[in-house]
């Protein structure tokens, strides 16, 4: 069971529909700096699979779960996801991790 006050790591995955790779790349790139500036954000990286262009992930570290929840509920993240959704091959996959070792 998670302690709501422990540091968490997050991987969010986004797969662009064919022909929409650049649009998704731009949308995701635009939310990096604002996300990094949010309270509780300790790390936020945008990654693209070298073998599968258009397959993106963010790797994030948040001080506590409440900061991730605030990020996801915030207007910036919600607006970016709404803009990207029609160009995604599937819904965003979000996995939350806790550090074991």
N, C-alpha and C positions, 0 to 999 in steps of 0.2 A: 504494500500500500504506500502511496506517495504521501510525504509530508508536504503540505501546501506551502511551507516556508523554505523548502530546500531549493537550491539552484537546479535549473532544468536545462536540458539541451533539446533542440527541436530540429527536425528535418521536414521541410515542406516540399512536395514534389509536384511539378507542373509539366504536362506534356502538350506541346503545341500541335494543333492540327496542321497537316501538310500545307505549306504555303503561308502559314501565319507565324513562322518561327521568329522573324525579325520584329513583328509587332509585339509578341509576348516578351521578347528580350528587352525591348524598350520599356514596356509597362513594368516589368520586374526591376529593371535598372533604376527606374524613377522612384521606387519606394525604398531603396537601400538607405540613402542618407537620412530621410525622415525617420525610418525605423531605428537606425543607430542612435538617433538623438532622443528616443523615447525613454522615459524613466524605466529603470530596471533592465534595459538592454545592455548586455555586456559584450556581445559579439553578434555580428550579422554579416554573413557572406552569401553572395549569389554565385552559383556554380552552374556550368553547362557540361553535359556529358560529351567528352571528346569524340566518342564513337557514334553518338546519336544526337546530332545537332537538333535543337528544339526540345530536348529533354533537360529541364532545369530543376535545380534544387536550391533551397536556402538552407544554410546551416546557421542556427541561432543559439545563443545562450542567454538565458534570462535569470535574474536574481531570484525570482519566485514565480510561481504559477500565476499569481494575480497580475503580474506585469504582462505576461503573454496574453492572458484573457483580455486585458485592456487594449493591447495592440490589435488583437483580432476584432474587437468590438469598435475600434476607432474608425473614423471616417476615411482615413487614408488607405488602410488595408481593405476595408469594405468596398471602397470605390475602385481600387485597383482590381480586386477580384471580380467585381461586377463587369468591369470593362474587358477583362481577360476571358471570362467564362465562355462566351460564344466562340472563342478561338482556341479553346482547350479541347483536347481529345477525350478527356475525362475530368471528373472533379478533382480538385486539389487533394492530395493525400498528405495528412499531417500526422506525424509521429512524435510523441513527447517521450523523452528519455530522462532517467535519473542516473547519476554517476554511481557506479558500484565500486570501482577501484580507481 
